[in-house]
C-alpha cells in the first residue's frame, strides 16, 4: 500500500469553501443527534459495564489539539485502567496491558468513540477530518506538520480508512495523508470516507 511521502508539501494551497463547511456542519449535527438517540441504550449498557468492572469514572477526558492549535477536551468511554489514563503513545501491538476487559470489547466495536459525537455537536470536532493528537506529540512535529491544524479534527478520516493498522498517527506519513485530505476536501470525499469507515467497523482491523 502506497502513502504520500512525508515531505513538506511545497505549493500547498488551502481555500475555504463556505458552502462545503455549512453543508458539513448540517450533516454533523443531524448524524450526531440521530446516532446518540438511536444508540443511547448501547451507551448506557457500556457505561454500566465500565462502572461495574472497577467502579471508576465512565468517561475519559483528554486534551487534544484542535483547529488552529486550540486545545479542547476530547471525550471517550474509558477503556483503560485508571492508572493508565495519561498522555502516552499506545503500544504498536494490540496487547496493551492498560486496557480493561470491558474496554477491549468497546474498542473492538469502536463504541468507546461515541461520546465524541458530543464534541461534534460542540463544534470542537467534525465527523470527517484529521484525527486530533495529544499536545506532547504535536510539540515534536516538524513545522510542515502543523498544516493539519488548518482543518477541524474529525472522528474518522483518510488515515483511518487508509493505513491505521500499519502506520501510527504520529508518523509523518500519516500527517501527509491529513494534508492531502485538507487540500482536496469535498463533501463527496467525506461521504466516501464515512462509508469506508462503516465498512471497517463491520470488518475491524487496527482498532486496538
C-alpha positions in Angstrom: 0.0 0.0 0.0 1.5 3.3 -1.0 1.1 6.5 1.0 2.3 10.1 0.3 5.9 10.7 1.1 6.5 12.6 4.4 8.0 15.7 2.9 7.0 19.3 3.3 4.1 19.9 0.8 5.6 22.8 -1.2 2.9 24.5 -3.2 0.2 23.5 -0.7 -2.9 25.7 -1.2 -6.0 25.8 1.1 -9.1 27.7 0.1 -12.1 27.7 2.5 -15.4 26.8 0.8 -18.2 28.2 3.0 -20.9 26.2 1.2 -19.0 23.0 1.9 -18.4 24.0 5.6 -22.1 24.8 6.1 -23.3 21.6 4.5 -20.8 19.6 6.6 -22.0 21.3 9.7 -25.6 20.4 9.0 -24.7 16.8 8.4 -22.6 16.8 11.6 -25.5 17.9 13.7 -28.1 15.6 12.1 -25.9 12.5 12.2 -24.6 13.1 15.7 -28.1 13.7 17.2 -29.5 10.7 15.3 -26.7 8.3 16.4 -26.8 9.4 20.0 -30.5 8.9 20.2 -30.5 5.5 18.5 -27.6 4.2 20.4 -28.4 5.6 23.8 -29.3 2.1 25.2 -25.9 0.8 23.9 -24.1 3.7 25.6 -26.0 3.2 28.9 -25.1 -0.5 28.9 -21.5 0.2 28.1 -21.3 2.8 30.9 -22.8 0.3 33.4 -20.3 -2.3 32.4 -17.4 0.1 32.8 -18.7 1.1 36.3 -19.2 -2.4 37.4 -15.8 -3.6 36.4 -13.7 -1.3 38.6 -16.0 1.4 40.0 -14.0 4.1 38.2 -15.3 7.0 36.0 -17.2 6.1 32.9 -15.8 8.9 30.7 -12.2 9.5 29.8 -11.5 13.2 29.1 -8.2 14.0 27.4 -6.8 17.3 26.0 -6.3 17.2 22.2 -5.1 19.8 19.7 -7.9 21.1 17.5 -8.2 23.6 14.7 -5.6 26.4 14.7 -3.8 24.6 17.6 -6.6 25.3 20.1 -6.8 22.7 22.9 -10.1 21.0 23.7 -11.3 18.2 25.9 -12.0 15.1 23.8 -14.5 12.6 25.3 -14.3 8.8 25.1 -15.7 6.0 27.1 -13.0 4.9 29.5 -11.3 1.7 28.2 -8.1 1.8 30.3 -7.4 1.2 33.9 -7.4 4.4 35.9 -3.7 4.3 36.5 -3.1 4.1 32.7 -5.2 7.2 31.8 -2.4 9.6 30.9 -0.8 11.0 27.8 1.3 8.3 26.2 1.8 6.5 22.9 -0.1 3.2 22.8 1.9 0.0 22.1 2.2 -0.9 18.5 0.6 -4.3 19.1 -3.0 -4.8 20.4 -1.7 -6.2 23.7 -1.9 -3.1 25.8 -1.9 -4.0 29.5 -3.6 -0.7 30.4 -6.9 -1.8 28.7 -9.6 -3.3 30.8 -11.6 -6.4 29.9 -14.7 -4.3 29.1 -12.5 -1.8 27.3 -11.3 -4.4 24.8 -14.8 -5.1 23.6 -15.7 -1.4 23.4 -12.6 -0.7 21.4 -13.1 -3.7 19.1 -16.6 -2.3 18.2 -15.5 1.4 18.4 -18.2 2.1 20.9 -15.7 4.0 23.1 -15.6 6.7 20.4 -19.4 7.5 20.5 -19.0 10.3 23.2 -17.0 12.3 20.6 -20.3 13.0 18.9 -20.8 15.5 21.8 -17.6 17.1 20.7 -19.0 17.3 17.2 -22.2 19.0 18.5 -20.0 21.5 20.4 -18.0 22.2 17.2 -14.7 21.0 18.6 -14.7 18.2 16.1 -16.4 17.1 12.8 -17.3 13.7 11.5 -14.5 13.6 9.0 -11.2 15.3 9.4 -7.6 14.8 10.7 -7.6 12.8 13.9 -6.7 15.2 16.9 -3.4 14.5 18.5 -2.1 14.9 22.1 -0.2 18.1 22.8 3.1 16.4 23.7 3.2 14.8 20.2 2.3 18.0 18.4 5.2 19.7 20.2 7.5 17.3 18.3 6.1 18.0 14.9 8.1 19.4 12.1 6.8 22.8 11.0 5.0 21.5 7.9 3.0 19.0 10.0 1.2 21.9 11.7 -0.7 22.3 8.4 -3.1 19.5 9.6 -4.4 22.0 12.2 -5.9 24.2 9.4 -8.9 21.8 9.5 -11.3 20.9 12.2 -10.3 17.5 13.6 -12.6 14.5 12.9 -13.8 11.3 14.4 -12.7 9.5 11.3 -10.5 10.5 8.3 -8.3 9.5 5.5 -5.7 8.0 7.8 -8.2 5.7 9.5 -9.5 4.2 6.3 -6.1 4.0 4.5 -3.4 2.8 6.9 -4.5 2.9 10.5 -3.4 -0.7 11.1 0.2 -0.2 10.0 1.1 3.5 10.3 0.8 5.3 13.7 -1.0 8.6 13.7 2.1 10.5 15.0 4.2 9.4 12.0 4.9 11.9 9.2 3.3 9.6 6.7 0.0 9.9 8.5 0.3 13.7 8.5 0.9 13.7 4.8 -2.4 11.9 4.4 -4.1 14.6 6.5 -2.6 17.4 4.4 -3.7 15.5 1.3 -7.3 15.4 2.7 -7.3 19.1 3.6 -6.1 20.2 0.1 -8.7 18.0 -1.7 -11.5 18.2 0.9 -15.0 17.9 -0.6 -18.5 16.8 0.5 -18.3 13.7 -1.8 -14.9 12.8 -0.4 -16.3 13.0 3.2 -19.2 10.7 2.3 -16.7 8.2 0.8 -14.6 8.2 4.0 -17.7 7.7 6.1 -18.8 4.7 4.0 -15.3 3.2 4.2 -15.3 3.7 7.9 -18.7 1.9 8.3 -17.2 -0.9 6.2 -14.1 -1.1 8.5 -16.4 -1.3 11.6 -18.0 -4.4 10.1 -14.6 -5.9 9.4 -12.4 -4.2 12.1 -8.6 -4.0 11.6 -6.2 -2.0 13.6 -8.8 -0.9 16.2 -6.9 -1.6 19.3 
